[in-house]
Structure formats: structure tokens, C-alpha cells
């Protein structure tokens, strides 16, 4: 890999390595990678609606429904319809799901520690800052592509 390696490829490769290491640690606790995303959200915002959970996870509602259903079968979460709005379903951590936090968060932190060996705190902070900027900029690329695709529509 030379210095001309595209940033997108480096980010993709880093993500693959990071997620592979995380998946191995999650599997040791019978947690799937997709469930990890939802658990992390619920550890911060227990009792949110399935729709809110979908939005925060950045996935479609059918995906969230399936994941929550499987996590409920595993005893990680419970779903409750609200008395004041029977259509609204809120997702709550079950004790088993809440207790996973003490096992999984340190495992994820260990991966970060391993991945960042030999990188100064200053460079980690710079990398974080630059990745946040990239993530902020990328929606503009998508919007630009959509504008280009529909450019002829606006002139009519």
C-alpha cells in the first residue's frame, strides 16, 4: 500500500478489520453485530420507540422490527405498547440486555486500544476531527449526485 492509496479504501479496510475483530468478541457473548448497534442506542436511550430506534441506527423500520424481535427472543429487550397510543411500541432493555453493556463495551474499547497502538493522542484527535469532517461533507456528495440526476426536471 503506497502513499497514493485512496482514503476511501483505507477507511473501508480499517472498518473491515475493526468490525471483524468486534464481531469475534460479540459472538463470544452470543450477540450479533447488528444487535450491537441497537444495544448501544438502548443503553443511552432506553424506552424509545421502534421508529426512533430505526432513525438512530440509520436503518429501515423492517430491519429494526426483525432485530428487535430476535433480541426479544434472546431476552435482551422487551417491547411494550403504550396505553395512551396503542400503535406506538417502545423498546426497553431487559436485565440480560442491560448486563451485556458491562461485557461488550470493554471488548469494543479493547479493540480501539489495539487498533491505536503506536498512534499519539494528538494524531488520534486529528484523525477523529478529520473523519467527522468527512462524514459531514459526504451528504453533500449524495445531494449533488441527486441534483445531477434530476437536473433536467428543474428546467421544465
CORFENSUL-V637600 format. One record per residue. RES is the residue in three letters. SS is DSSP state (h for helix, s for strand, l for the rest). OMEGA is omega as a letter, one per 40 degrees, with the letter a starting at -180 (999 if undefined). D_LAST is the distance of its C-alpha to the last C-alpha in whole Angstrom. Layout:
# CORFENSUL-V637600
((RES:SS:OMEGA:D_LAST) (RES:SS:OMEGA:D_LAST))
This chain:
# CORFENSUL-V637600
((UNK:l:a:48) (UNK:l:a:48) (UNK:l:i:46) (UNK:l:i:43) (UNK:l:a:42) (UNK:l:a:39) (UNK:h:a:39) (UNK:h:a:37) (UNK:h:i:39) (UNK:h:i:42) (UNK:h:i:41) (UNK:h:a:40) (UNK:h:i:44) (UNK:h:i:45) (UNK:h:a:43) (UNK:h:i:45) (UNK:h:a:48) (UNK:h:a:48) (UNK:h:i:47) (UNK:h:i:49) (UNK:h:i:52) (UNK:h:a:51) (UNK:h:i:50) (UNK:h:i:54) (UNK:h:i:55) (UNK:h:i:53) (UNK:h:i:55) (UNK:l:i:58) (UNK:l:i:57) (UNK:l:i:56) (UNK:l:i:52) (UNK:l:a:49) (UNK:h:i:47) (UNK:h:i:44) (UNK:h:i:46) (UNK:h:a:47) (UNK:h:a:44) (UNK:h:i:44) (UNK:h:i:48) (UNK:h:i:47) (UNK:h:a:44) (UNK:h:i:47) (UNK:h:i:50) (UNK:h:a:48) (UNK:l:a:46) (UNK:l:i:48) (UNK:l:i:48) (UNK:s:a:44) (UNK:s:i:42) (UNK:h:i:40) (UNK:h:i:37) (UNK:h:i:38) (UNK:h:i:40) (UNK:h:a:37) (UNK:h:a:34) (UNK:h:i:37) (UNK:h:a:38) (UNK:l:i:34) (UNK:l:i:34) (UNK:l:a:33) (UNK:h:i:35) (UNK:h:i:37) (UNK:h:i:38) (UNK:h:a:40) (UNK:h:a:41) (UNK:h:a:43) (UNK:h:a:44) (UNK:h:i:45) (UNK:h:i:47) (UNK:h:i:49) (UNK:h:i:50) (UNK:h:i:51) (UNK:h:i:53) (UNK:l:i:55) (UNK:l:a:56) (UNK:l:a:53) (UNK:s:i:51) (UNK:s:i:52) (UNK:s:a:49) (UNK:s:i:49) (UNK:s:a:48) (UNK:s:a:48) (UNK:l:a:50) (UNK:l:i:47) (UNK:s:a:44) (UNK:s:i:45) (UNK:s:a:42) (UNK:s:i:42) (UNK:s:i:44) (UNK:s:a:45) (UNK:s:a:47) (UNK:s:i:50) (UNK:s:i:52) (UNK:l:i:55) (UNK:h:i:58) (UNK:h:i:58) (UNK:h:i:54) (UNK:h:a:55) (UNK:h:i:58) (UNK:h:a:56) (UNK:h:a:55) (UNK:h:i:58) (UNK:h:a:58) (UNK:h:a:55) (UNK:h:i:54) (UNK:h:i:57) (UNK:h:i:56) (UNK:h:i:52) (UNK:h:i:54) (UNK:h:i:56) (UNK:h:i:54) (UNK:h:i:52) (UNK:h:a:56) (UNK:h:a:56) (UNK:h:a:53) (UNK:l:i:53) (UNK:l:i:57) (UNK:l:i:57) (UNK:l:a:54) (UNK:l:i:55) (UNK:h:i:54) (UNK:h:i:52) (UNK:h:i:50) (UNK:h:i:49) (UNK:h:i:48) (UNK:h:i:46) (UNK:h:i:45) (UNK:h:i:44) (UNK:h:a:42) (UNK:h:i:40) (UNK:h:i:39) (UNK:h:i:38) (UNK:h:i:36) (UNK:h:a:34) (UNK:h:i:34) (UNK:h:a:32) (UNK:h:a:30) (UNK:h:i:29) (UNK:h:i:26) (UNK:h:i:24) (UNK:h:i:24) (UNK:h:i:23) (UNK:h:i:20) (UNK:h:i:19) (UNK:h:i:19) (UNK:h:i:17) (UNK:h:i:14) (UNK:h:a:15) (UNK:h:a:14) (UNK:l:a:11) (UNK:h:a:10) (UNK:h:a:7) (UNK:h:a:6) (UNK:h:a:6) (UNK:l:a:4) (UNK:l:999:0))
